[in-house]
Amino acid sequence: MSGYIYHLTTQAAWSEGKSAGEYRSESEGQEGFIHCSNASQILRVANKYYTGRSGMVILGIDPSKLRADLRWEPGSDKPEELFPHIYGPINQEAVVAMFDFSPGQDGMFSLPAGLM
């Protein structure tokens, strides 16, 4: 899935977004954008912020299909590292893959098959 960006969310939030025709996150309302990661960042983000959470999914997003503005900006924990941020809702056709994402018994995540 080279060239894609990824967003972590709950299955419930993604189902709601699919029904609405576009996905919105809490961070969009609070910070003005939806947090995303590239393939090399997603696991670190998951294990830092979502350890032990069940019901998670990873959305694979094709940036060329986004209607909202995509910007690469510094992260909060590593300002020298750029993360993709989507300024607006994610239109459904931009989501080209969805991966179930459950933690292991120790609460830590491993990348699902097919993501890399």
Backbone torsions as a table, in degrees:
resi	resn	phi	psi	omega
1	MET	NA	44.6	-179.0
2	SER	-62.8	139.5	178.5
3	GLY	88.3	-8.9	179.8
4	TYR	-89.9	162.1	172.0
5	ILE	-116.1	166.3	-171.3
6	TYR	-133.9	146.1	177.1
7	HIS	-131.1	132.5	176.2
8	LEU	-91.6	133.0	177.5
9	THR	-154.5	-178.9	175.8
10	THR	-92.3	155.7	176.5
11	GLN	-58.7	-39.6	-179.2
12	ALA	-63.4	-44.0	-179.8
13	ALA	-65.9	-40.1	178.5
14	TRP	-66.0	-41.6	178.0
15	SER	-61.0	-40.5	177.7
16	GLU	-63.9	-42.8	178.4
17	GLY	-63.7	-40.7	177.8
18	LYS	-61.8	-42.4	179.4
19	SER	-63.4	-35.8	-178.7
20	ALA	-82.2	-14.4	-178.1
21	GLY	88.6	-6.1	175.1
22	GLU	-155.6	150.4	-178.0
23	TYR	-102.4	135.0	174.0
24	ARG	-126.2	146.8	178.4
25	SER	-116.1	164.5	175.8
26	GLU	-59.4	-38.2	-177.2
27	SER	-64.4	-29.0	178.6
28	GLU	-62.7	-42.7	178.7
29	GLY	-71.1	-34.7	-176.9
30	GLN	-85.9	-41.6	-173.5
31	GLU	-112.8	-11.3	178.7
32	GLY	93.6	-1.3	-179.9
33	PHE	-150.7	164.3	176.6
34	ILE	-101.4	124.2	178.7
35	HIS	-69.7	134.4	174.7
36	CYS	-136.2	175.5	179.7
37	SER	-142.2	161.8	168.4
38	ASN	-91.4	177.9	-174.7
39	ALA	-61.2	-33.8	-178.5
40	SER	-79.9	-11.6	-177.9
41	GLN	-100.9	-24.6	-167.2
42	ILE	-60.3	-40.3	-177.5
43	LEU	-68.5	-41.8	178.3
44	ARG	-62.1	-42.5	178.4
45	VAL	-63.0	-46.3	-179.5
46	ALA	-59.1	-46.4	-176.9
47	ASN	-75.5	-19.6	176.8
48	LYS	-83.0	-42.0	-171.6
49	TYR	-107.6	-17.5	-172.5
50	TYR	-127.3	16.0	-178.1
51	THR	-49.5	128.5	175.6
52	GLY	81.5	-5.9	-179.2
53	ARG	-79.6	131.8	176.9
54	SER	-101.5	170.7	179.0
55	GLY	76.6	19.5	-177.8
56	MET	-92.0	154.3	172.7
57	VAL	-137.9	157.2	172.5
58	ILE	-111.3	127.1	175.2
59	LEU	-94.8	126.3	173.3
60	GLY	-91.7	121.2	-172.0
61	ILE	-117.3	130.7	174.9
62	ASP	-89.9	108.1	-177.1
63	PRO	-57.3	-28.9	-178.7
64	SER	-70.2	-14.5	-179.5
65	LYS	-101.5	-2.8	-180.0
66	LEU	-70.2	139.7	172.3
67	ARG	-90.0	-31.3	-179.7
68	ALA	-79.3	161.2	-179.9
69	ASP	-72.1	132.6	176.5
70	LEU	-110.1	127.1	178.2
71	ARG	-129.3	141.8	174.8
72	TRP	-98.3	116.2	-172.7
73	GLU	-133.8	159.2	-179.6
74	PRO	-60.4	144.5	175.2
75	GLY	-82.1	165.6	-178.2
76	SER	-76.7	-32.2	-177.8
77	ASP	-92.7	-21.7	178.5
78	LYS	-138.0	86.8	-175.9
79	PRO	-59.1	-21.8	179.5
80	GLU	-80.4	-10.6	-179.1
81	GLU	-100.7	129.1	-179.1
82	LEU	-92.2	138.4	177.6
83	PHE	-120.2	147.5	176.0
84	PRO	-77.9	131.0	176.5
85	HIS	-123.8	132.4	-179.5
86	ILE	-104.8	119.9	-177.7
87	TYR	-94.8	80.3	-179.1
88	GLY	139.0	178.0	-179.6
89	PRO	-69.4	157.9	175.9
90	ILE	-93.9	114.5	177.9
91	ASN	-69.2	143.1	-171.5
92	GLN	-57.3	-37.2	-177.3
93	GLU	-71.1	-14.5	176.5
94	ALA	-77.7	-19.6	178.7
95	VAL	-85.4	107.3	-174.3
96	VAL	-102.1	-7.1	178.4
97	ALA	-157.2	152.9	175.3
98	MET	-139.5	128.7	-178.9
99	PHE	-117.7	128.0	170.0
100	ASP	-63.8	141.1	-171.8
101	PHE	-140.6	93.6	-178.8
102	SER	-111.6	143.1	178.0
103	PRO	-74.3	159.6	173.9
104	GLY	-76.5	-178.2	-178.7
105	GLN	-60.1	-26.6	179.1
106	ASP	-85.3	1.9	179.2
107	GLY	87.6	-6.8	-178.1
108	MET	-91.5	152.6	-179.0
109	PHE	-98.7	152.8	170.2
110	SER	-126.2	149.1	-179.8
111	LEU	-63.4	135.8	176.8
112	PRO	-71.3	151.9	177.2
113	ALA	-58.7	138.9	177.5
114	GLY	93.4	-11.5	-178.4
115	LEU	-75.9	-39.1	-176.7
116	MET	-89.0	NA	NA
